[in-house]
Amino acid sequence: MKQIGIIGSGSWGTALSVLLAGNADKVIVWGREPSVIASINSLHQNPGYLPNVVLPDHVSATTTLADLATCDAIFVVVPSKAVRPVAQQLATLPLPPETPLVSCIKGIENGSGLRMSELLSDAMPAQPVAVLSGPNHAEEIARRQPAAAVIGCTNQLIARRLQDLVTLPWFRAYTSDDLVGIEWGAAVKNVFAIASGLASGLGLGDNARAALVTRGLAEMIRLGTAMGGTPATFQGLSGVGDLVVTCYSEHSRNNRVGQALGRGTPLASILASMTMVAEGVPNTESIYHAARHTGVRTPIIDTVYAILYQGLSPQEGLRALFARDPRPEAE
């Protein structure tokens, strides 16, 4: 894997170009914004998304998707709502059947309840599909700060090739064949990050936030296993690892959304002020509706959904969570 394509020129796509350039001879980033593409090609920077980060010389950018047709692997890094149309466009390229598509998107499609890898597989059934997930904030990856991730793929040969591609002195990758667990953990943790931010915005202490995060993990395991994931996966990097970092990190957009809501800022104003997508907002809706078909108890997800979409105040929501009937911790 010497020539790698990245679909998406935002912060995560740009950070991935730094990571992938460590072992690849050429990395091509595709995006829709001509100014971003021009900046990457002329300055080797993407200041609108990752300021003060200089990209390797063998990273280039393009607005022509066909330029990725000869890549040895293609990493898809676009907002979850854009995956279906991008996948349909990508399906028009004459990709070799051995070219893997790697989803780096943490979300569930609203309406269908499909995972991102399922959307890619539906559009391109001939291509092997993998996922890359973990506690990986773009700001730190772009600066080569130590991190780890999990690569999910049912084809172990491809999983090992992708593992070799991203293994560097400062980045460690593990493999798994549980795409369901990896993707559900990665998506659901965004909802709990909003809840953690809400608690912070309301002025609650570390004890309350720790309780919310811990019970969020229990909720993640209940829902994720009902969807077909393996329980152990949620104890790994795409589960508890990603949950911890996004619930507490200053880089977490979902956490910042929750904090602003807790301080009384309307959701519409919060979203209008953001240049990047906080996936937890649309994913709360898709995950809430998907959960309704499982019969699984999801009180934190339900509360965040009610705050975002039904007008429930943060104060009322968190008060209701702590006023629920007592039960054994293992339930």
GULUMDO-524019 format. One record per residue (C-alpha): residue number from 1; residue in one letter; x, y, z. Coordinates in Angstrom, 3 decimals. Example, Ala and Ser with C-alpha at 12.3 -4.5 7.8 and 13.67 -1.06 7.14 Angstrom:
2
PT num residu       px       py       pz
PT   1      A   12.300   -4.500    7.800
PT   2      S   13.670   -1.060    7.140
//
This chain:
331
PT num residu       px       py       pz
PT   1      M    0.000    0.000    0.000
PT   2      K    2.115    2.858   -1.325
PT   3      Q   -0.502    5.265   -2.730
PT   4      I   -3.370    6.111   -0.399
PT   5      G   -6.519    8.149   -0.995
PT   6      I   -8.463   10.106    1.609
PT   7      I  -12.015   11.279    0.932
PT   8      G  -12.563   14.312    3.132
PT   9      S  -10.382   17.376    3.690
PT  10      G  -11.606   18.407    7.126
PT  11      S   -9.637   18.144   10.348
PT  12      W   -9.730   14.342   10.620
PT  13      G   -8.993   13.752    6.950
PT  14      T   -6.067   16.164    7.126
PT  15      A   -4.727   14.563   10.306
PT  16      L   -4.991   11.127    8.706
PT  17      S   -2.851   12.348    5.817
PT  18      V   -0.044   12.933    8.343
PT  19      L   -0.493    9.450    9.787
PT  20      L   -0.727    7.659    6.424
PT  21      A    2.209    9.566    4.979
PT  22      G    4.400    7.810    7.526
PT  23      N    4.503    4.610    5.451
PT  24      A    2.968    5.554    2.088
PT  25      D    4.868    7.074   -0.820
PT  26      K    1.940    9.268   -1.840
PT  27      V   -1.244   10.456   -0.111
PT  28      I   -4.010   12.172   -2.078
PT  29      V   -6.712   14.085   -0.180
PT  30      W  -10.010   14.725   -1.954
PT  31      G  -12.272   17.603   -0.926
PT  32      R  -14.950   19.940   -2.239
PT  33      E  -13.537   23.300   -1.117
PT  34      P  -11.139   24.718   -3.745
PT  35      S   -9.511   27.040   -1.203
PT  36      V   -8.676   24.111    1.100
PT  37      I   -7.281   22.063   -1.782
PT  38      A   -5.190   24.993   -2.983
PT  39      S   -3.784   25.568    0.506
PT  40      I   -2.775   21.927    0.893
PT  41      N   -1.077   21.892   -2.517
PT  42      S    0.697   25.234   -2.299
PT  43      L    1.397   25.659    1.428
PT  44      H    1.115   22.070    2.727
PT  45      Q   -1.291   23.361    5.342
PT  46      N   -5.023   23.354    6.072
PT  47      P   -5.294   26.350    8.430
PT  48      G   -9.101   26.477    8.395
PT  49      Y   -9.313   23.032    9.988
PT  50      L   -5.885   22.324   11.513
PT  51      P   -3.922   25.537   12.059
PT  52      N   -0.154   25.445   12.600
PT  53      V    0.214   21.941   11.165
PT  54      V    2.597   21.419    8.230
PT  55      L    1.774   18.402    6.062
PT  56      P    4.436   16.110    4.572
PT  57      D    5.642   16.980    1.071
PT  58      H    4.156   13.827   -0.452
PT  59      V    0.617   14.786    0.609
PT  60      S   -1.377   16.451   -2.185
PT  61      A   -5.034   17.353   -2.672
PT  62      T   -7.627   17.301   -5.444
PT  63      T  -11.269   18.110   -6.167
PT  64      T  -11.424   15.307   -8.768
PT  65      L  -12.545   12.030   -7.224
PT  66      A  -11.213   10.030  -10.186
PT  67      D   -7.677   10.906   -9.061
PT  68      L   -8.132    8.318   -6.318
PT  69      A   -8.991    5.459   -8.682
PT  70      T   -5.454    4.022   -8.677
PT  71      C   -4.934    4.194   -4.914
PT  72      D   -4.098    1.029   -2.986
PT  73      A   -6.589    1.917   -0.230
PT  74      I   -9.168    4.660    0.226
PT  75      F  -10.017    6.120    3.632
PT  76      V  -13.466    7.746    3.841
PT  77      V  -13.572   10.670    6.275
PT  78      V  -16.717   12.738    5.623
PT  79      P  -19.671   13.634    7.893
PT  80      S  -22.042   10.710    8.372
PT  81      K  -24.864   12.405    6.473
PT  82      A  -22.603   12.679    3.396
PT  83      V  -21.523    9.029    3.278
PT  84      R  -24.377    7.710    1.118
PT  85      P  -23.993   10.284   -1.715
PT  86      V  -20.185   10.068   -1.564
PT  87      A  -20.342    6.264   -1.707
PT  88      Q  -22.609    6.433   -4.743
PT  89      Q  -20.176    8.772   -6.442
PT  90      L  -17.212    6.586   -5.493
PT  91      A  -19.001    3.563   -6.942
PT  92      T  -18.683    5.071  -10.424
PT  93      L  -14.882    4.720  -10.332
PT  94      P  -13.206    1.637  -11.838
PT  95      L  -11.613    0.502   -8.577
PT  96      P   -9.703   -2.794   -8.548
PT  97      P  -11.644   -5.378   -6.517
PT  98      E   -8.810   -5.687   -4.007
PT  99      T   -8.846   -1.970   -3.065
PT 100      P  -10.151   -1.690    0.501
PT 101      L  -12.424    1.127    1.623
PT 102      V  -11.755    2.207    5.198
PT 103      S  -14.521    4.025    7.063
PT 104      C  -13.214    6.539    9.601
PT 105      I  -16.686    7.946   10.313
PT 106      K  -18.377    7.598   13.687
PT 107      G  -22.102    7.551   13.049
PT 108      I  -25.342    5.724   12.290
PT 109      E  -27.472    6.777    9.320
PT 110      N  -30.770    8.336   10.336
PT 111      G  -33.806    6.482    9.054
PT 112      S  -32.098    3.290    7.936
PT 113      G  -30.089    2.688   11.114
PT 114      L  -27.189    1.487    8.964
PT 115      R  -23.577    1.692   10.039
PT 116      M  -21.133    3.569    7.832
PT 117      S  -19.376    0.414    6.628
PT 118      E  -22.760   -0.989    5.600
PT 119      L  -23.421    2.088    3.461
PT 120      L  -20.065    1.625    1.731
PT 121      S  -20.681   -2.100    1.220
PT 122      D  -24.163   -1.483   -0.192
PT 123      A  -22.804    0.981   -2.751
PT 124      M  -19.705   -1.081   -3.623
PT 125      P  -20.319   -4.749   -2.772
PT 126      A  -17.192   -5.873   -4.640
PT 127      Q  -14.828   -3.863   -2.421
PT 128      P  -13.501   -5.096    0.923
PT 129      V  -14.547   -2.712    3.689
PT 130      A  -12.784   -1.943    6.957
PT 131      V  -13.148    0.587    9.767
PT 132      L  -10.596    2.617   11.732
PT 133      S  -11.678    3.858   15.151
PT 134      G  -10.397    4.785   18.576
PT 135      P   -9.550    7.699   20.880
PT 136      N   -7.958    9.750   18.114
PT 137      H   -8.511   13.491   18.181
PT 138      A   -7.316   15.046   14.939
PT 139      E   -5.446   17.830   16.721
PT 140      E   -3.140   15.337   18.439
PT 141      I   -2.738   12.903   15.527
PT 142      A   -1.695   15.783   13.251
PT 143      R    1.068   16.648   15.723
PT 144      R    2.230   13.031   15.934
PT 145      Q    1.327   12.660   19.583
PT 146      P    1.153    8.997   20.719
PT 147      A   -2.166    7.258   20.116
PT 148      A   -3.726    3.878   19.358
PT 149      A   -6.679    2.651   17.301
PT 150      V   -8.453   -0.503   16.222
PT 151      I   -8.877   -1.659   12.621
PT 152      G  -12.003   -3.697   12.016
PT 153      C  -12.182   -6.023    9.012
PT 154      T  -13.518   -9.523    8.422
PT 155      N  -10.678  -10.183    5.963
PT 156      Q   -7.673  -10.758    8.204
PT 157      L   -5.127  -10.358    5.401
PT 158      I   -6.441   -6.881    4.603
PT 159      A   -6.655   -6.057    8.313
PT 160      R   -2.958   -6.888    8.705
PT 161      R   -2.006   -4.850    5.624
PT 162      L   -3.875   -1.841    6.992
PT 163      Q   -2.314   -2.416   10.406
PT 164      D    1.145   -2.326    8.826
PT 165      L    0.221    0.841    6.945
PT 166      V   -0.659    2.837   10.064
PT 167      T    1.874    1.376   12.493
PT 168      L    4.453    4.004   13.397
PT 169      P    6.706    4.734   16.400
PT 170      W    3.968    7.013   17.750
PT 171      F    0.851    5.154   16.551
PT 172      R   -0.191    1.621   17.489
PT 173      A   -3.011   -0.271   15.780
PT 174      Y   -4.863   -3.425   16.827
PT 175      T   -7.122   -5.599   14.657
PT 176      S  -10.617   -6.982   15.182
PT 177      D  -13.311   -8.645   13.084
PT 178      D  -16.169   -7.069   15.093
PT 179      L  -17.204   -4.190   12.832
PT 180      V  -20.629   -4.014   14.497
PT 181      G  -19.212   -3.460   17.965
PT 182      I  -16.545   -1.034   16.797
PT 183      E  -18.986    1.156   14.869
PT 184      W  -21.747    1.164   17.453
PT 185      G  -19.320    2.041   20.230
PT 186      A  -17.802    4.831   18.142
PT 187      A  -21.196    6.336   17.338
PT 188      V  -22.911    5.989   20.722
PT 189      K  -20.052    7.576   22.682
PT 190      N  -20.842   10.904   20.983
PT 191      V  -24.217   11.001   22.722
PT 192      F  -22.590   10.478   26.109
PT 193      A  -20.044   13.186   25.326
PT 194      I  -22.935   15.623   24.994
PT 195      A  -24.303   14.368   28.330
PT 196      S  -20.905   14.854   29.964
PT 197      G  -20.716   18.358   28.561
PT 198      L  -24.218   19.114   29.819
PT 199      A  -23.192   18.137   33.343
PT 200      S  -20.144   20.368   33.095
PT 201      G  -22.149   23.279   31.691
PT 202      L  -24.623   22.966   34.541
PT 203      G  -21.782   23.240   37.032
PT 204      L  -21.971   19.669   38.287
PT 205      G  -18.806   18.145   39.690
PT 206      D  -16.468   15.357   38.677
PT 207      N  -18.499   12.790   40.611
PT 208      A  -21.631   13.431   38.542
PT 209      R  -19.726   13.351   35.260
PT 210      A  -17.969   10.121   36.228
PT 211      A  -21.344    8.575   37.073
PT 212      L  -22.787    9.628   33.717
PT 213      V  -19.795    8.287   31.778
PT 214      T  -19.799    4.986   33.676
PT 215      R  -23.519    4.437   33.215
PT 216      G  -23.079    5.533   29.607
PT 217      L  -20.635    2.660   29.121
PT 218      A  -23.200    0.237   30.575
PT 219      E  -25.798    1.643   28.188
PT 220      M  -23.362    1.370   25.259
PT 221      I  -22.743   -2.304   26.023
PT 222      R  -26.453   -3.095   26.367
PT 223      L  -27.386   -1.423   23.107
PT 224      G  -24.267   -2.448   21.187
PT 225      T  -24.615   -6.120   22.035
PT 226      A  -28.315   -6.011   21.135
PT 227      M  -27.210   -4.743   17.729
PT 228      G  -24.845   -7.669   17.334
PT 229      G  -21.562   -6.419   18.783
PT 230      T  -19.293   -8.467   21.023
PT 231      P  -19.256   -7.255   24.658
PT 232      A  -15.449   -7.253   24.848
PT 233      T  -15.246   -4.786   21.958
PT 234      F  -16.902   -2.091   24.066
PT 235      Q  -14.167   -2.484   26.662
PT 236      G  -11.600   -1.647   23.972
PT 237      L  -10.307    1.380   22.118
PT 238      S  -13.469    2.083   20.110
PT 239      G  -15.623    1.689   23.213
PT 240      V  -14.376    2.817   26.597
PT 241      G  -11.233    4.366   25.073
PT 242      D  -13.118    6.674   22.746
PT 243      L  -15.790    7.264   25.392
PT 244      V  -13.276    8.570   27.926
PT 245      V  -11.435   10.896   25.565
PT 246      T  -14.526   12.432   24.014
PT 247      C  -16.287   12.921   27.351
PT 248      Y  -13.369   14.810   28.910
PT 249      S  -11.167   16.263   26.181
PT 250      E  -11.022   19.946   25.293
PT 251      H  -10.889   18.847   21.632
PT 252      S  -14.314   17.140   21.764
PT 253      R  -16.871   19.071   19.728
PT 254      N  -19.716   17.021   21.214
PT 255      N  -18.554   17.827   24.721
PT 256      R  -18.460   21.533   23.843
PT 257      V  -21.999   21.335   22.462
PT 258      G  -23.174   19.861   25.764
PT 259      Q  -21.357   22.505   27.791
PT 260      A  -22.954   25.313   25.803
PT 261      L  -26.405   23.740   26.160
PT 262      G  -25.862   23.413   29.911
PT 263      R  -25.039   27.129   30.083
PT 264      G  -28.315   27.947   28.326
PT 265      T  -27.203   28.573   24.724
PT 266      P  -29.838   27.443   22.175
PT 267      L  -28.819   24.470   20.020
PT 268      A  -29.369   26.394   16.769
PT 269      S  -26.942   29.106   17.898
PT 270      I  -24.347   26.528   18.935
PT 271      L  -24.439   24.728   15.598
PT 272      A  -24.383   27.995   13.632
PT 273      S  -21.154   28.983   15.369
PT 274      M  -19.339   25.744   14.501
PT 275      T  -17.253   25.240   11.355
PT 276      M  -17.059   21.450   11.848
PT 277      V  -19.757   18.858   12.458
PT 278      A  -20.544   17.653   15.981
PT 279      E  -21.667   14.133   15.007
PT 280      G  -23.363   13.564   18.335
PT 281      V  -26.227   15.911   17.431
PT 282      P  -27.545   14.085   14.337
PT 283      N  -26.446   10.728   15.732
PT 284      T  -28.478   11.174   18.896
PT 285      E  -31.560   11.180   16.677
PT 286      S  -30.531    8.169   14.588
PT 287      I  -29.351    6.158   17.606
PT 288      Y  -32.480    7.012   19.619
PT 289      H  -34.774    5.725   16.862
PT 290      A  -32.636    2.638   16.230
PT 291      A  -32.675    1.846   19.946
PT 292      R  -36.453    1.902   20.033
PT 293      H  -36.508   -1.290   17.962
PT 294      T  -34.351   -3.224   20.431
PT 295      G  -36.306   -2.937   23.662
PT 296      V  -33.058   -2.000   25.434
PT 297      R  -33.165    0.589   28.222
PT 298      T  -31.305    3.714   27.104
PT 299      P  -32.122    6.423   29.682
PT 300      I  -29.127    8.669   28.927
PT 301      I  -29.664    8.488   25.174
PT 302      D  -33.374    9.173   25.699
PT 303      T  -32.626   12.195   27.891
PT 304      V  -30.109   13.728   25.486
PT 305      Y  -32.573   13.184   22.639
PT 306      A  -35.334   14.941   24.601
PT 307      I  -33.027   17.889   25.340
PT 308      L  -31.898   18.229   21.715
PT 309      Y  -35.187   17.553   19.942
PT 310      Q  -38.135   17.779   22.343
PT 311      G  -37.493   20.943   24.317
PT 312      L  -36.566   19.331   27.627
PT 313      S  -34.335   21.625   29.671
PT 314      P  -30.897   20.320   30.692
PT 315      Q  -31.755   20.864   34.354
PT 316      E  -34.927   18.789   34.080
PT 317      G  -33.185   16.099   32.081
PT 318      L  -30.321   15.489   34.464
PT 319      R  -32.637   15.763   37.468
PT 320      A  -34.823   13.027   35.956
PT 321      L  -31.815   10.781   35.340
PT 322      F  -30.737   10.925   38.969
PT 323      A  -34.327   10.471   40.185
PT 324      R  -34.858    7.155   38.386
PT 325      D  -35.848    4.109   40.438
PT 326      P  -32.901    2.324   42.113
PT 327      R  -31.748   -0.927   40.515
PT 328      P  -28.835   -3.384   40.729
PT 329      E  -25.712   -2.055   38.993
PT 330      A  -25.392   -5.150   36.783
PT 331      E  -28.791   -4.596   35.130
//
